[in-house]
Amino acid sequence: MLLSGLTVYLEDRVIQNGYVLLKNGKIEEVGEGLPENGEGFEHQSFSPGYKLIPGMIDVHIHGANQSDVMDATYEALANMATVLPKEGTTSFLATTITQEPRAIEKALTNVDTYLQHPVAEGAEVLGVHLEGPYINKEKAGAQPPNYIIPSDIEQFDHWNTLSGERIKLVTLAPEVENGLAFIRHLVNKGIVASIGHSAATYKEVTQAVEAGATHVTHLFNGMSGLHHREPGVVGSAFLHDALFTEMIVDGIHIVPESVKLAYQIKGQDRIILITDAMRAKCMKNGIYDLGGQQVTVENGKATLPEGQLAGSVLKMADALRNMMAFADTDLPAVIKMGSENPAKQLNVFDRKGSIAAGKDADLLILNEDNEIVMTLCRGAMIKH
């Protein structure tokens, strides 16, 4: 397939009137004008103002379109993989929630089963984000507190085996029992250790970073805040350059001014846009389930009966546009936050996260208003 007439956003530059040549699900060639060897390829030409950017990678998503990772069914993951490209997500981490061990084990086993025969034309499941149960009850948020336990390396290794060694990122509280040893264990296995649902102090976060933690789960949410006598996890995330910070940029979890503050401190190279979405995404207002808890969704806000936020219904395309507006930044910056940074953090930048010859053809075409008009997942065109 040949796509031309596009403003093409590469990792280090922008090509005006550019083209991309796709073959066997990969990017064959990128350049200006038209390729010399483009004959024989299906050709689509676009009007001036249309842009080509890499597909987005959501490292933190629980569900969408009435499906949830914890449903532990092939159909749930297939449904998510099918619907997510319409919002610009071309790959994601299937994210679990704190539950009884058997429920987590079923979800992990299901991911392994699904990935043996995944949906051919849809978003790619890159592995698992294990959110909990090794977190702090004080900062449980929407994680069911009854199932929160201290870090357990033996249990985790069993779970990782059930997943087919597919756990790529773990949210944990470093200050809980065995927290630092667990971080070191994860790092030795090449798994990203993320600080989240944590009441850690600056000293405890520093110890976690020294142990190998490189990630913070949904910055500002479910963590000790910034205080002038104790920086907490938020202040620590600002001060430690080694930490990537997830952000739910929906205007609900974080007000625009705080988004802009975080952007000015962390910069485009250390922020990762996520949705933390639950099954109500793509659905109407109503009552839904999240980890056995009743969640009410109204006007884009998901809450538990007591009023706490319970995930989101945010779409990645909206996160991209919101970030540009809230932080007063540009498209190249949000491409880093939505595509390049998560690819680098998950160690898949050799095949995803930017537009370059040899990489997967995970691509988005945007119109003048930065609305998605076409998504390609590994070269397969997804209808909108």
C-alpha positions, -999 to 999 in steps of 0.1 A, spaced: 0 0 0 12 35 -8 0 65 11 10 99 -2 3 137 1 8 136 38 27 156 64 48 127 78 60 130 114 93 112 118 112 108 151 136 137 143 119 157 115 88 164 96 84 156 58 60 179 39 42 162 10 55 129 22 47 93 14 50 59 31 52 26 13 39 -4 32 45 -41 26 37 -72 46 26 -52 76 58 -33 77 70 2 67 90 -4 35 100 32 27 94 68 38 102 99 17 91 130 0 69 132 -31 64 97 -45 86 66 -45 104 55 -76 92 19 -71 55 27 -62 39 11 -92 17 -19 -85 9 -8 -50 -26 2 -39 -24 40 -37 -42 65 -16 -35 102 -19 -45 127 7 -54 164 6 -30 191 20 -32 193 58 -35 156 64 -9 141 88 7 107 93 18 98 128 27 66 146 0 46 163 -4 51 200 5 27 227 -16 25 259 4 9 287 -25 12 312 -60 1 301 -84 -23 318 -113 -24 294 -135 -9 267 -168 -15 249 -183 -36 278 -152 -58 280 -125 -60 307 -92 -78 310 -105 -94 342 -134 -111 323 -106 -136 314 -121 -145 281 -107 -146 246 -138 -126 234 -130 -97 259 -94 -92 246 -105 -96 210 -132 -70 215 -107 -45 230 -82 -52 202 -109 -45 176 -124 -13 191 -93 5 203 -77 13 169 -107 36 162 -94 59 189 -57 56 177 -45 28 200 -26 3 179 -10 -17 208 -16 -19 245 -9 -37 278 -38 -57 291 -41 -43 326 -53 -63 356 -68 -50 389 -63 -61 425 -85 -92 430 -84 -126 447 -55 -146 434 -76 -170 414 -92 -142 394 -59 -127 386 -45 -161 376 -74 -166 352 -69 -132 336 -31 -139 332 -37 -174 317 -62 -159 293 -38 -133 280 -13 -161 272 -41 -181 255 -53 -151 235 -18 -143 223 -13 -177 208 -41 -169 183 -47 -131 185 -71 -110 163 -54 -106 129 -66 -71 123 -66 -51 155 -45 -35 182 -16 -57 194 -15 -69 230 21 -63 240 17 -81 273 4 -75 308 4 -45 332 -1 -60 366 -17 -32 387 -17 -45 423 -22 -64 445 12 -54 459 2 -18 468 -7 3 498 -42 2 512 -39 39 522 -39 47 485 -61 20 471 -83 43 451 -105 20 430 -84 -11 438 -105 -34 461 -86 -31 495 -96 -65 508 -73 -82 482 -42 -59 487 -12 -79 500 25 -74 506 49 -80 477 53 -118 472 81 -128 448 72 -165 447 36 -157 439 46 -132 413 69 -157 395 40 -182 395 17 -156 380 43 -146 354 47 -183 344 9 -185 339 10 -155 317 36 -171 294 62 -146 308 42 -118 294 40 -94 324 59 -63 312 50 -37 339 40 -40 376 25 -12 397 36 -16 433 41 4 465 78 4 473 72 12 510 52 -20 517 68 -52 530 94 -66 506 88 -37 482 125 -29 474 134 -66 470 105 -70 447 116 -41 426 151 -56 422 136 -89 413 115 -73 385 144 -54 372 165 -85 370 137 -101 349 136 -71 326 101 -60 339 93 -24 344 87 -15 381 62 13 385 55 32 417 17 36 422 -11 34 447 17 44 471 21 66 502 59 66 498 80 95 511 107 111 490 133 89 508 114 58 500 109 67 463 146 75 461 154 40 475 130 25 449 147 44 421 181 32 433 166 -4 433 156 1 396 121 16 395 117 37 363 80 44 361 51 61 380 15 50 376 -10 77 368 8 107 382 -11 127 409 -37 99 413 -35 72 440 -3 85 456 11 108 483 9 144 471 34 172 470 37 190 504 63 216 512 77 195 541 74 161 523 75 159 485 57 125 485 55 104 453 44 134 432 73 156 442 97 127 439 85 120 404 92 156 395 127 154 409 139 120 396 147 122 359 149 84 357 111 81 362 86 80 333 53 93 345 19 81 333 -8 108 330 -46 105 325 -52 137 306 -90 138 306 -94 170 326 -111 150 354 -82 130 370 -59 160 366 -69 196 361 -54 213 331 -31 235 352 -15 205 369 -10 188 335 8 219 323 29 220 355 39 184 351 48 190 314 70 219 323 88 199 349 91 164 333 91 175 296 80 155 266 106 128 271 94 116 304 56 116 302 35 87 289 -1 93 280 -25 66 292 -63 61 295 -67 38 325 -100 31 309 -126 6 321 -153 -13 303 -176 17 301 -154 33 275 -173 35 241 -206 29 261 -235 51 272 -239 66 307 -249 40 332 -238 15 359 -208 -8 352 -185 -33 370 -149 -27 378 -133 -55 399 -166 -65 414 -174 -29 423 -203 -8 411 -192 21 390 -214 49 378 -205 66 345 -220 100 338 -207 127 314 -173 112 310 -167 106 347 -165 71 363 -170 69 401 -175 44 429 -206 48 452 -185 68 477 -174 92 450 -138 81 443 -127 81 407 -128 46 392 -107 45 361 -118 65 331 -136 64 298 -109 84 281 -99 77 245 -63 81 234 -72 104 206 -88 128 231 -58 124 254 -36 136 225 -57 166 218 -62 175 255 -24 173 261 -18 198 233 -44 222 247 -37 218 284 1 220 281 2 244 252 24 221 232 26 207 197 20 175 178 56 163 178 56 165 216 25 145 221 37 119 196 66 113 220 42 110 249 17 87 232 40 66 210 77 69 213 81 70 251 59 39 258 76 20 231 110 28 246 98 20 281 85 -14 270 116 -21 249 97 -24 216 110 8 200 129 -14 175 95 -21 159 70 4 172 67 40 184 79 59 154 77 60 116 108 44 101 116 17 75 115 -18 89 90 -10 117 55 -22 121 30 -3 100 11 10 130 -1 43 117 -27 71 122 -38 96 96 -52 128 111 -71 156 94 -65 194 99 -83 192 133 -61 163 145 -91 139 143 -83 104 132 -96 95 98 -77 62 93 -59 37 115 -35 10 103 -25 -19 126 5 -37 112 -6 -26 77 -43 -36 81 -67 -7 76 -92 -4 104 -126 10 94 -139 41 114 
